[in-house]
């Protein structure tokens, strides 16, 4: 088995206008989806939710506001799964709640 990181991106992670009921529904979607991956014995590690703001350090000591303001989708969190191939890891990403919000899941091999 190989390990793959699933990176969750969405156009916005601003939930300040989201009702408590909607947040509970969203949390349940994530919980159910991660639970399904776990039930298959494929979950290696979950990541923590990341803040929108940050800094980006570039070569030459250049520091800009970030992360990566030039892209439309923001990285919100990640998890590591185990799968036979990137095709299988991509199949595990199906059903991710980030997709429902117009986001994406980036799947990348993890090298140890």
C-alpha positions as protocol buffer text, in pm:
chain_id: "A"
residue {
  index: 1
  type: UNK
  ca { x: 0 y: 0 z: 0 }
}
residue {
  index: 2
  type: UNK
  ca { x: 111 y: 352 z: -77 }
}
residue {
  index: 3
  type: UNK
  ca { x: 13 y: 672 z: 99 }
}
residue {
  index: 4
  type: UNK
  ca { x: -155 y: 970 z: -66 }
}
residue {
  index: 5
  type: UNK
  ca { x: -237 y: 1314 z: 67 }
}
residue {
  index: 6
  type: UNK
  ca { x: -580 y: 1453 z: -14 }
}
residue {
  index: 7
  type: UNK
  ca { x: -571 y: 1834 z: -10 }
}
residue {
  index: 8
  type: UNK
  ca { x: -910 y: 2001 z: 25 }
}
residue {
  index: 9
  type: UNK
  ca { x: -962 y: 2333 z: -153 }
}
residue {
  index: 10
  type: UNK
  ca { x: -1271 y: 2553 z: -174 }
}
residue {
  index: 11
  type: UNK
  ca { x: -1340 y: 2898 z: -316 }
}
residue {
  index: 12
  type: UNK
  ca { x: -1415 y: 3019 z: 38 }
}
residue {
  index: 13
  type: UNK
  ca { x: -1396 y: 2882 z: 388 }
}
residue {
  index: 14
  type: UNK
  ca { x: -1585 y: 3178 z: 535 }
}
residue {
  index: 15
  type: UNK
  ca { x: -1865 y: 3025 z: 737 }
}
residue {
  index: 16
  type: UNK
  ca { x: -1945 y: 3341 z: 936 }
}
residue {
  index: 17
  type: UNK
  ca { x: -2292 y: 3370 z: 777 }
}
residue {
  index: 18
  type: UNK
  ca { x: -2370 y: 2999 z: 806 }
}
residue {
  index: 19
  type: UNK
  ca { x: -2643 y: 2903 z: 1052 }
}
residue {
  index: 20
  type: UNK
  ca { x: -2579 y: 2658 z: 1333 }
}
residue {
  index: 21
  type: UNK
  ca { x: -2802 y: 2402 z: 1162 }
}
residue {
  index: 22
  type: UNK
  ca { x: -2615 y: 2433 z: 832 }
}
residue {
  index: 23
  type: UNK
  ca { x: -2282 y: 2399 z: 1013 }
}
residue {
  index: 24
  type: UNK
  ca { x: -2407 y: 2088 z: 1189 }
}
residue {
  index: 25
  type: UNK
  ca { x: -2518 y: 1943 z: 853 }
}
residue {
  index: 26
  type: UNK
  ca { x: -2181 y: 2025 z: 695 }
}
residue {
  index: 27
  type: UNK
  ca { x: -1993 y: 1873 z: 990 }
}
residue {
  index: 28
  type: UNK
  ca { x: -2202 y: 1556 z: 956 }
}
residue {
  index: 29
  type: UNK
  ca { x: -2122 y: 1532 z: 583 }
}
residue {
  index: 30
  type: UNK
  ca { x: -1750 y: 1550 z: 660 }
}
residue {
  index: 31
  type: UNK
  ca { x: -1784 y: 1308 z: 951 }
}
residue {
  index: 32
  type: UNK
  ca { x: -1975 y: 1056 z: 736 }
}
residue {
  index: 33
  type: UNK
  ca { x: -1730 y: 1082 z: 447 }
}
residue {
  index: 34
  type: UNK
  ca { x: -1419 y: 1045 z: 666 }
}
residue {
  index: 35
  type: UNK
  ca { x: -1598 y: 766 z: 854 }
}
residue {
  index: 36
  type: UNK
  ca { x: -1648 y: 581 z: 525 }
}
residue {
  index: 37
  type: UNK
  ca { x: -1277 y: 606 z: 443 }
}
residue {
  index: 38
  type: UNK
  ca { x: -1195 y: 491 z: 797 }
}
residue {
  index: 39
  type: UNK
  ca { x: -1436 y: 196 z: 772 }
}
residue {
  index: 40
  type: UNK
  ca { x: -1244 y: 78 z: 465 }
}
residue {
  index: 41
  type: UNK
  ca { x: -922 y: 81 z: 669 }
}
residue {
  index: 42
  type: UNK
  ca { x: -776 y: 346 z: 437 }
}
residue {
  index: 43
  type: UNK
  ca { x: -737 y: 644 z: 674 }
}
residue {
  index: 44
  type: UNK
  ca { x: -377 y: 706 z: 779 }
}
residue {
  index: 45
  type: UNK
  ca { x: -410 y: 1051 z: 933 }
}
residue {
  index: 46
  type: UNK
  ca { x: -643 y: 1348 z: 934 }
}
residue {
  index: 47
  type: UNK
  ca { x: -511 y: 1700 z: 913 }
}
residue {
  index: 48
  type: UNK
  ca { x: -625 y: 1998 z: 1108 }
}
residue {
  index: 49
  type: UNK
  ca { x: -830 y: 2279 z: 955 }
}
residue {
  index: 50
  type: UNK
  ca { x: -612 y: 2562 z: 830 }
}
residue {
  index: 51
  type: UNK
  ca { x: -681 y: 2935 z: 864 }
}
residue {
  index: 52
  type: UNK
  ca { x: -730 y: 3138 z: 546 }
}
residue {
  index: 53
  type: UNK
  ca { x: -466 y: 3395 z: 632 }
}
residue {
  index: 54
  type: UNK
  ca { x: -94 y: 3340 z: 639 }
}
residue {
  index: 55
  type: UNK
  ca { x: 234 y: 3445 z: 482 }
}
residue {
  index: 56
  type: UNK
  ca { x: 434 y: 3310 z: 191 }
}
residue {
  index: 57
  type: UNK
  ca { x: 814 y: 3325 z: 203 }
}
residue {
  index: 58
  type: UNK
  ca { x: 981 y: 3324 z: -138 }
}
residue {
  index: 59
  type: UNK
  ca { x: 1340 y: 3307 z: -250 }
}
residue {
  index: 60
  type: UNK
  ca { x: 1538 y: 3620 z: -169 }
}
residue {
  index: 61
  type: UNK
  ca { x: 1348 y: 3677 z: 155 }
}
residue {
  index: 62
  type: UNK
  ca { x: 1036 y: 3816 z: -17 }
}
residue {
  index: 63
  type: UNK
  ca { x: 735 y: 3780 z: 212 }
}
residue {
  index: 64
  type: UNK
  ca { x: 380 y: 3822 z: 82 }
}
residue {
  index: 65
  type: UNK
  ca { x: 37 y: 3776 z: 228 }
}
residue {
  index: 66
  type: UNK
  ca { x: -91 y: 3432 z: 156 }
}
residue {
  index: 67
  type: UNK
  ca { x: -146 y: 3164 z: 118 }
}
residue {
  index: 68
  type: UNK
  ca { x: -125 y: 3184 z: -257 }
}
residue {
  index: 69
  type: UNK
  ca { x: -365 y: 3472 z: -313 }
}
residue {
  index: 70
  type: UNK
  ca { x: -329 y: 3432 z: -689 }
}
residue {
  index: 71
  type: UNK
  ca { x: -538 y: 3113 z: -690 }
}
residue {
  index: 72
  type: UNK
  ca { x: -916 y: 3103 z: -659 }
}
residue {
  index: 73
  type: UNK
  ca { x: -940 y: 2804 z: -427 }
}
residue {
  index: 74
  type: UNK
  ca { x: -807 y: 2812 z: -73 }
}
residue {
  index: 75
  type: UNK
  ca { x: -645 y: 2516 z: 98 }
}
residue {
  index: 76
  type: UNK
  ca { x: -859 y: 2432 z: 399 }
}
residue {
  index: 77
  type: UNK
  ca { x: -729 y: 2101 z: 529 }
}
residue {
  index: 78
  type: UNK
  ca { x: -588 y: 1764 z: 429 }
}
residue {
  index: 79
  type: UNK
  ca { x: -580 y: 1397 z: 518 }
}
residue {
  index: 80
  type: UNK
  ca { x: -354 y: 1105 z: 435 }
}
residue {
  index: 81
  type: UNK
  ca { x: -499 y: 781 z: 303 }
}
residue {
  index: 82
  type: UNK
  ca { x: -352 y: 448 z: 205 }
}
residue {
  index: 83
  type: UNK
  ca { x: -433 y: 304 z: -139 }
}
residue {
  index: 84
  type: UNK
  ca { x: -286 y: 72 z: -399 }
}
residue {
  index: 85
  type: UNK
  ca { x: -258 y: 348 z: -661 }
}
residue {
  index: 86
  type: UNK
  ca { x: -340 y: 710 z: -733 }
}
residue {
  index: 87
  type: UNK
  ca { x: -650 y: 583 z: -916 }
}
residue {
  index: 88
  type: UNK
  ca { x: -769 y: 412 z: -595 }
}
residue {
  index: 89
  type: UNK
  ca { x: -684 y: 721 z: -388 }
}
residue {
  index: 90
  type: UNK
  ca { x: -883 y: 935 z: -632 }
}
residue {
  index: 91
  type: UNK
  ca { x: -1179 y: 700 z: -590 }
}
residue {
  index: 92
  type: UNK
  ca { x: -1159 y: 754 z: -212 }
}
residue {
  index: 93
  type: UNK
  ca { x: -1182 y: 1130 z: -273 }
}
residue {
  index: 94
  type: UNK
  ca { x: -1524 y: 1090 z: -437 }
}
residue {
  index: 95
  type: UNK
  ca { x: -1798 y: 1216 z: -209 }
}
residue {
  index: 96
  type: UNK
  ca { x: -1574 y: 1468 z: -33 }
}
residue {
  index: 97
  type: UNK
  ca { x: -1794 y: 1755 z: 94 }
}
residue {
  index: 98
  type: UNK
  ca { x: -1551 y: 2013 z: -50 }
}
residue {
  index: 99
  type: UNK
  ca { x: -1677 y: 1907 z: -394 }
}
residue {
  index: 100
  type: UNK
  ca { x: -2034 y: 2004 z: -296 }
}
residue {
  index: 101
  type: UNK
  ca { x: -1913 y: 2359 z: -226 }
}
residue {
  index: 102
  type: UNK
  ca { x: -1747 y: 2405 z: -566 }
}
residue {
  index: 103
  type: UNK
  ca { x: -1410 y: 2297 z: -434 }
}
residue {
  index: 104
  type: UNK
  ca { x: -1160 y: 2033 z: -531 }
}
residue {
  index: 105
  type: UNK
  ca { x: -952 y: 1754 z: -385 }
}
residue {
  index: 106
  type: UNK
  ca { x: -589 y: 1736 z: -493 }
}
residue {
  index: 107
  type: UNK
  ca { x: -445 y: 1385 z: -465 }
}
residue {
  index: 108
  type: UNK
  ca { x: -67 y: 1352 z: -430 }
}
residue {
  index: 109
  type: UNK
  ca { x: 161 y: 1061 z: -345 }
}
residue {
  index: 110
  type: UNK
  ca { x: 347 y: 1088 z: -15 }
}
residue {
  index: 111
  type: UNK
  ca { x: 709 y: 978 z: -14 }
}
residue {
  index: 112
  type: UNK
  ca { x: 857 y: 848 z: 309 }
}
